[in-house]
C-alpha cells in the first residue's frame, strides 16, 4: 500500500439566519439564567459575535424537552443540512455522488437509525454499495479520526471518500440550575460558545493528473485518561448535558507542545515550517493556550478566531470550517505544512499533519 489521500473539496451549511450573541443573551439567556452577572460576563467574553441555531431559544425553549423530542427534531433538521454540505463538497471536488466509495459521518448531538449516513447517501444518489462509517460521541475532535479513516480508505482502495461532520448543539439547551438549585457555570460556558453547522470534505486518492489539495501525511492522538472527567457529554432524560472543567486549558498546556513537536519531528519539520494552523476554537482560553505553548506568530490563529466569532464552536464541524477558512485566505503555499488540531472528551488531543499540494 502506498500513496496519499488529498482533501480536494469542501462544503458547509448552516441552519437559518445568523443570531447575534447579544440578541441571544437579551432574548433568552438573560431570563434563563435569571440575569446572573457572571453568566452575562461569560457570554460577552466568549469570543462569539454570531452563530447559527436550528432551534432559536428565543422562539422555542427546548430546555425541558425530552430526549425523544430532541432526537425527532434532530432528524428533520440534520438530513437537509447534511445533504447541502455534502453536495457542495462534491461539486467543489468535481465528483459525482455515485463515485464515492466511503461515506463517513461524525455527530455527537443526535442519534437515529437508519442514520444520517444512510439517509444522506440515498437522497444524494450515492451507489447502493457505498461503504459507510458513523462516528458518534467523540465530540469536538471527531473530524480528525474521521479524516484518518477516509485517508486510509482512499490509499487502500484507490476510491474517493467523503466526510460529513454535523452538529446541532442548539437542541441541547439545559435547565439553568444544577441538582442543588445553583446556576451551573459549565452550562453557561457551553451555551455561550456552541453553534450549529455541517461541514464536509472530499478525500481523493493520488493518481496521475488528479486534482491535489491538502495531502494527509499523518494523524496523531493523545488521551490523558486521568482527566477523563474534565469534559463529558452525558445523555439525560432532557437531552445531552455537557460537563466542562475550567482545568481543560491547563491540561492542554501540559501536552500540546510535546505532541506537536514529536509529530512534526517525525517528518523533519518544525513549527516554522507550518504555514497554516487550523486549531479547534474551543474558546478564547484554548486558543491562547495553544498559541503560547507553540510560540506561534500573532496572526497564526486568525482563522480559528474568525470561525469562533462568526460561527461559534460547532463541535466536530469546527476544525473543517477553519481549514476551509485557511484555504480561502490563501494561508498555505505549495509543499508547505498545515496542522489541524482539535480537543475533546477523554481528555483527548487529535492532530492531523497535512501538506499543501
C-alpha positions as CSV (number, residue, x, y, z in Angstrom):
1,X,0.0,0.0,0.0
2,X,1.4,3.4,-1.0
3,X,0.3,6.9,-1.9
4,X,-1.6,9.5,-0.1
5,X,-5.1,10.9,0.3
6,X,-5.8,14.5,-0.6
7,X,-8.6,16.8,0.7
8,X,-9.9,18.1,-2.6
9,X,-13.3,19.5,-1.8
10,X,-15.0,21.5,1.0
11,X,-18.7,22.2,1.7
12,X,-20.6,23.7,4.6
13,X,-24.1,24.5,5.5
14,X,-25.7,26.3,8.5
15,X,-29.3,26.5,9.6
16,X,-31.3,29.7,9.5
17,X,-30.0,33.2,9.7
18,X,-27.1,34.3,11.9
19,X,-28.1,35.1,15.5
20,X,-26.1,37.8,17.3
21,X,-24.6,36.9,20.6
22,X,-26.1,39.9,22.3
23,X,-29.5,39.1,20.9
24,X,-29.3,35.5,22.2
25,X,-28.4,36.8,25.7
26,X,-31.1,39.6,25.7
27,X,-33.7,37.4,24.0
28,X,-33.4,34.3,26.1
29,X,-30.4,33.5,28.2
30,X,-30.6,36.6,30.4
31,X,-34.0,35.3,31.5
32,X,-32.9,31.7,31.5
33,X,-30.0,32.5,33.9
34,X,-32.1,35.0,36.0
35,X,-29.8,37.9,34.9
36,X,-26.8,36.4,36.7
37,X,-23.9,38.8,36.3
38,X,-21.3,36.1,36.0
39,X,-23.3,34.3,33.3
40,X,-23.6,37.6,31.4
41,X,-19.8,38.2,31.6
42,X,-19.2,34.7,30.3
43,X,-21.5,35.3,27.3
44,X,-19.9,38.6,26.5
45,X,-16.3,37.3,26.7
46,X,-16.8,34.1,24.8
47,X,-15.3,35.4,21.5
48,X,-18.6,34.7,19.7
49,X,-20.3,37.5,17.8
50,X,-22.8,35.5,15.7
51,X,-23.8,31.8,15.3
52,X,-26.5,29.7,13.8
53,X,-29.1,27.6,15.5
54,X,-31.5,25.0,14.2
55,X,-33.7,26.0,17.2
56,X,-33.6,29.6,18.2
57,X,-34.1,29.6,22.0
58,X,-35.9,32.9,21.9
59,X,-38.6,31.2,19.7
60,X,-38.6,27.7,21.2
61,X,-37.4,27.0,24.7
62,X,-36.2,23.4,24.4
63,X,-34.6,23.2,27.9
64,X,-37.4,21.0,29.2
65,X,-37.9,18.9,26.0
66,X,-37.4,15.2,26.4
67,X,-34.5,13.5,24.7
68,X,-37.0,11.8,22.4
69,X,-38.4,15.2,21.3
70,X,-34.9,16.5,20.6
71,X,-34.0,13.5,18.6
72,X,-37.1,13.8,16.4
73,X,-36.2,17.4,15.7
74,X,-32.6,16.4,15.0
75,X,-33.6,14.1,12.1
76,X,-35.8,16.8,10.5
77,X,-33.1,19.4,10.7
78,X,-30.0,17.3,10.1
79,X,-30.8,15.5,6.9
80,X,-31.3,18.6,4.6
81,X,-28.3,20.3,6.3
82,X,-26.1,17.3,5.7
83,X,-27.2,16.9,2.1
84,X,-26.4,20.6,1.4
85,X,-22.9,20.4,2.8
86,X,-22.0,17.1,1.1
87,X,-23.4,18.3,-2.3
88,X,-21.3,21.4,-2.0
89,X,-18.1,19.4,-1.2
90,X,-18.8,17.0,-4.1
91,X,-19.3,19.9,-6.5
92,X,-16.1,21.6,-5.3
93,X,-14.2,18.4,-6.0
94,X,-15.8,17.8,-9.3
95,X,-17.1,14.4,-8.1
96,X,-20.4,12.7,-8.7
97,X,-22.2,11.1,-5.7
98,X,-22.1,7.6,-7.2
99,X,-18.3,7.8,-7.4
100,X,-18.0,7.9,-3.6
101,X,-16.5,4.7,-2.1
102,X,-16.7,5.5,1.6
103,X,-19.1,7.9,3.4
104,X,-18.0,8.8,6.9
105,X,-20.4,10.8,9.2
106,X,-19.5,12.2,12.6
107,X,-22.0,13.6,15.0
108,X,-22.4,13.7,18.8
109,X,-25.6,15.8,19.0
110,X,-28.2,13.3,17.7
111,X,-28.8,9.6,17.0
112,X,-31.2,7.9,14.7
113,X,-31.4,4.6,12.9
114,X,-31.4,4.4,9.9
115,X,-28.7,7.1,10.4
116,X,-27.6,10.2,8.6
117,X,-25.1,8.1,6.6
118,X,-27.9,6.1,5.0
119,X,-30.4,8.9,4.6
120,X,-28.0,11.4,3.1
121,X,-26.3,8.8,0.9
122,X,-29.6,7.7,-0.5
123,X,-31.0,11.2,-1.1
124,X,-27.9,12.3,-2.9
125,X,-27.7,9.3,-5.1
126,X,-24.6,7.5,-3.8
127,X,-24.2,4.0,-5.0
128,X,-26.0,1.2,-3.1
129,X,-22.6,-0.5,-2.4
130,X,-21.1,2.7,-0.9
131,X,-19.4,1.8,2.4
132,X,-20.5,3.8,5.4
133,X,-19.0,4.6,8.8
134,X,-20.7,6.5,11.6
135,X,-18.6,8.1,14.4
136,X,-20.6,9.1,17.4
137,X,-20.0,10.8,20.8
138,X,-16.3,11.6,20.1
139,X,-17.2,15.3,20.4
140,X,-15.1,18.2,19.1
141,X,-12.2,16.2,17.8
142,X,-14.2,13.7,15.7
143,X,-13.4,15.3,12.4
144,X,-9.7,14.2,12.6
145,X,-10.1,10.5,13.2
146,X,-12.9,10.6,10.5
147,X,-10.3,12.2,8.2
148,X,-7.8,9.4,9.2
149,X,-10.3,6.7,8.3
150,X,-11.1,8.4,5.0
151,X,-7.4,8.8,4.2
152,X,-6.6,5.2,4.9
153,X,-9.5,4.1,2.8
154,X,-8.6,6.0,-0.3
155,X,-5.0,4.8,-0.1
156,X,-6.0,1.2,0.4
157,X,-8.9,1.1,-2.1
158,X,-8.0,3.8,-4.5
159,X,-11.5,5.2,-4.3
160,X,-12.8,8.6,-3.1
161,X,-14.2,9.2,0.3
162,X,-16.5,11.8,1.9
163,X,-16.5,13.0,5.5
164,X,-19.5,14.8,6.9
165,X,-19.4,16.4,10.4
166,X,-22.8,17.7,11.5
167,X,-23.7,19.1,14.9
168,X,-27.0,20.6,16.2
169,X,-26.0,21.8,19.7
170,X,-28.9,24.1,20.0
171,X,-31.1,21.1,20.6
172,X,-29.4,20.6,24.0
173,X,-30.1,23.7,26.0
174,X,-30.3,22.6,29.6
175,X,-32.3,23.7,32.6
176,X,-30.3,26.6,34.2
177,X,-29.7,25.1,37.7
178,X,-27.8,22.1,38.9
179,X,-29.2,19.5,41.3
180,X,-28.6,21.9,44.2
181,X,-30.5,24.8,42.6
182,X,-27.3,26.7,41.7
183,X,-26.6,28.1,38.2
184,X,-24.3,25.7,36.5
185,X,-21.5,27.8,35.1
186,X,-20.3,24.9,33.0
187,X,-23.7,25.0,31.2
188,X,-23.3,28.8,30.8
189,X,-20.0,28.4,29.1
190,X,-21.4,25.7,26.8
191,X,-24.5,27.8,25.9
192,X,-22.3,30.8,25.3
193,X,-20.0,29.1,22.8
194,X,-21.8,26.5,20.8
195,X,-23.4,26.9,17.4
196,X,-24.8,24.6,14.7
197,X,-23.2,23.7,11.4
198,X,-22.5,20.9,8.9
199,X,-19.1,20.7,7.2
200,X,-18.0,18.1,4.6
201,X,-14.8,17.3,2.8
202,X,-13.9,15.0,-0.2
203,X,-10.8,12.9,0.1
204,X,-9.3,11.7,-3.2
205,X,-6.6,9.1,-3.9
206,X,-3.4,10.1,-5.5
207,X,-3.4,9.5,-9.3
208,X,-1.7,10.9,-12.4
209,X,-3.4,14.1,-13.4
210,X,-5.7,14.1,-10.3
211,X,-6.6,17.3,-8.6
212,X,-4.5,17.8,-5.5
213,X,-5.4,19.7,-2.4
214,X,-4.2,19.1,1.2
215,X,-2.2,15.9,1.4
216,X,-2.9,13.8,4.5
217,X,0.5,12.9,5.9
218,X,-0.2,11.6,9.4
219,X,-2.8,11.6,12.2
220,X,-1.7,11.5,15.8
221,X,-3.7,11.2,19.0
222,X,-3.1,11.5,22.7
223,X,-5.5,10.8,25.6
224,X,-4.9,11.8,29.2
225,X,-7.2,9.3,30.8
226,X,-6.5,10.7,34.3
227,X,-8.5,13.8,33.3
228,X,-11.5,12.0,31.7
229,X,-13.9,13.8,34.0
230,X,-12.8,17.2,32.7
231,X,-15.0,17.1,29.6
232,X,-18.1,15.0,29.5
233,X,-21.3,14.6,27.3
234,X,-24.0,12.8,29.2
235,X,-27.2,11.5,27.8
236,X,-30.0,12.5,30.1
237,X,-33.8,12.5,30.0
238,X,-33.6,16.2,29.0
239,X,-31.1,15.8,26.1
240,X,-27.3,15.8,26.2
241,X,-25.6,17.6,29.1
242,X,-22.0,18.9,28.8
243,X,-19.7,18.7,31.8
244,X,-16.8,21.2,31.4
245,X,-14.0,21.8,33.8
246,X,-12.0,25.1,33.9
247,X,-8.9,22.9,34.1
248,X,-9.1,21.9,30.4
249,X,-6.7,24.7,29.2
250,X,-4.1,23.7,31.8
251,X,-4.3,20.0,30.8
252,X,-3.9,21.0,27.2
253,X,-0.9,23.2,28.1
254,X,0.8,20.1,29.6
255,X,0.6,18.1,26.4
256,X,0.3,20.2,23.2
257,X,3.9,21.3,22.7
258,X,5.4,17.9,23.1
259,X,2.8,16.2,20.9
260,X,3.0,18.7,18.1
261,X,6.8,18.8,18.2
262,X,7.1,15.0,18.0
263,X,4.6,14.8,15.1
264,X,6.5,17.5,13.2
265,X,9.8,15.9,14.1
266,X,8.9,12.6,12.5
267,X,8.6,14.5,9.2
268,X,11.8,16.6,9.9
269,X,9.7,19.7,10.4
270,X,9.4,22.4,13.0
271,X,6.6,24.9,13.7
272,X,8.4,27.4,11.4
273,X,7.6,25.0,8.5
274,X,3.9,25.3,9.1
275,X,2.0,27.9,7.1
276,X,-1.5,27.2,8.3
277,X,-2.8,26.4,11.8
278,X,-6.4,25.0,11.9
279,X,-6.9,24.9,15.7
280,X,-10.3,24.0,17.0
281,X,-11.6,27.1,18.8
282,X,-13.0,25.5,21.9
283,X,-12.9,29.0,23.4
284,X,-10.6,32.0,23.8
285,X,-8.5,30.4,26.5
286,X,-8.0,27.3,24.4
287,X,-6.6,29.3,21.5
288,X,-4.4,31.5,23.7
289,X,-3.0,28.3,25.4
290,X,-2.1,26.8,22.1
291,X,-0.5,30.0,20.8
292,X,1.5,30.4,23.9
293,X,2.7,26.8,24.2
294,X,3.7,26.6,20.5
295,X,5.1,30.2,20.4
296,X,3.0,31.0,17.3
297,X,3.0,34.3,15.5
298,X,0.4,36.8,16.5
299,X,-1.8,36.1,13.4
300,X,-1.4,32.3,13.3
301,X,-4.8,31.6,14.7
302,X,-6.7,34.3,12.9
303,X,-8.8,31.8,11.0
304,X,-9.7,30.0,14.2
305,X,-10.7,33.2,15.9
306,X,-12.8,34.3,12.9
307,X,-14.7,31.0,12.8
308,X,-15.4,31.3,16.5
309,X,-16.6,34.8,16.1
310,X,-18.9,34.1,13.1
311,X,-20.0,30.5,13.8
312,X,-19.2,29.7,17.4
313,X,-17.9,26.4,18.5
314,X,-19.7,23.9,16.2
315,X,-18.1,20.8,17.8
316,X,-16.8,18.3,15.3
317,X,-17.6,20.5,12.3
318,X,-15.5,23.4,13.5
319,X,-12.0,22.3,12.6
320,X,-13.1,21.7,9.0
321,X,-14.6,25.2,8.9
322,X,-11.2,26.5,10.0
323,X,-9.4,24.5,7.3
324,X,-11.7,25.9,4.7
325,X,-11.2,29.5,6.1
326,X,-7.4,28.9,5.8
327,X,-7.9,27.8,2.2
328,X,-10.0,30.8,1.4
329,X,-7.4,33.1,2.9
330,X,-4.5,31.5,0.9
331,X,-2.5,30.9,4.1
332,X,-0.6,27.9,2.8
333,X,1.9,27.6,0.0
334,X,2.6,24.5,-2.2
335,X,4.7,22.0,-0.4
336,X,4.3,23.6,3.0
337,X,2.8,22.0,6.1
338,X,-0.7,22.7,7.6
339,X,-1.6,21.4,11.1
340,X,-5.2,20.7,12.1
341,X,-5.8,20.2,15.8
342,X,-8.9,19.5,18.0
343,X,-9.6,18.5,21.6
344,X,-12.5,16.8,23.3
345,X,-13.6,14.2,25.9
346,X,-11.0,11.9,27.2
347,X,-9.3,14.4,27.6
348,X,-8.1,13.8,24.1
349,X,-6.0,15.7,21.6
350,X,-6.1,14.8,17.9
351,X,-3.7,16.4,15.4
352,X,-3.5,16.0,11.6
353,X,-0.4,16.9,9.7
354,X,-1.2,18.0,6.1
355,X,0.8,19.4,3.2
356,X,-0.4,21.7,0.6
357,X,-0.3,20.0,-2.8
